[in-house]
Amino acid sequence: MANIINLVPVTETQLNGKLQQTVSAKDLHNYLNVGNDFLTWIKGRIKEYGLINNDDFLIIDSSEFRNQSTNNEQQIKWTSERGGDRKSTDYILTIGTAKVLAMIENNEKSRAIRKYFIRCEQHFKEIEPVIQKKELKRLKARIEVANYTRPMRDALTLQRLSQGKKTKTYHYTNEFNMINGIVLGMSAKDFRKAHNITGDIRDYLNEQQLNHLAYLEKSNITLIDMGWDYEKRKPELIKLSKSYMIRLLGDEALCP
């Protein structure tokens, strides 16, 4: 069993809006010693069994597939290859899909790894209530940060209106990028590119990141209402962010 664990590690990935157990198709292909080359094999199985992208599997541009988080929030670590190197393409399979592909091979190794996947599923069901509780806390944080988004936009609009200035889209974008940059170290555009995602980045952030954003948005509203301009607010928000993180680390240290 230890050999299987090392050769085909199971991790957890956000797929189709849900945290799921997943494996690298390349790792599975190597373990099963399938005769065909990897891309011929995986594309053939996808077509033959009608597997659906972003439901049964997703495609990444790197074979490097590992846990990036110390907070039990797993994601895919990938790096894009300029020119689309075929060797860099991997398919990340749900554990259910991996079980099906293993069963098809119908040999001793495939039966062994199928049992391994079943045990992983059973373990996942045992810890699922903990995951659900954690996800509910994350959802609460997501709602809180959303509650400050509109008021912050309105506060900026009113401030500029009082100065006889129009507010354009990029003014809002600058505001959110400032706060994203303080919390994440990058803009929303760069975050999407780094993590190969689309849509609102806040749907992909963890509870701590969302709470941090909510705190800074709330603080920013106060500073805007005080009449502070962007250049004055930014360093103040950085100071407030550092104080927030120090308090957070202190609270965590006090927890048993």
Secondary structure as GFF3:
##gff-version 3
##sequence-region A 1 256
A	DSSP	alpha_helix	2	7	.	.	.	ID=ss1
A	DSSP	beta_strand	11	15	.	.	.	ID=ss2
A	DSSP	beta_strand	18	24	.	.	.	ID=ss3
A	DSSP	alpha_helix	25	32	.	.	.	ID=ss4
A	DSSP	alpha_helix	38	49	.	.	.	ID=ss5
A	DSSP	beta_strand	57	60	.	.	.	ID=ss6
A	DSSP	three_ten_helix	86	88	.	.	.	ID=ss7
A	DSSP	beta_strand	90	94	.	.	.	ID=ss8
A	DSSP	alpha_helix	95	105	.	.	.	ID=ss9
A	DSSP	alpha_helix	108	162	.	.	.	ID=ss10
A	DSSP	alpha_helix	169	184	.	.	.	ID=ss11
A	DSSP	alpha_helix	188	195	.	.	.	ID=ss12
A	DSSP	three_ten_helix	201	204	.	.	.	ID=ss13
A	DSSP	alpha_helix	207	225	.	.	.	ID=ss14
A	DSSP	alpha_helix	230	254	.	.	.	ID=ss15
###
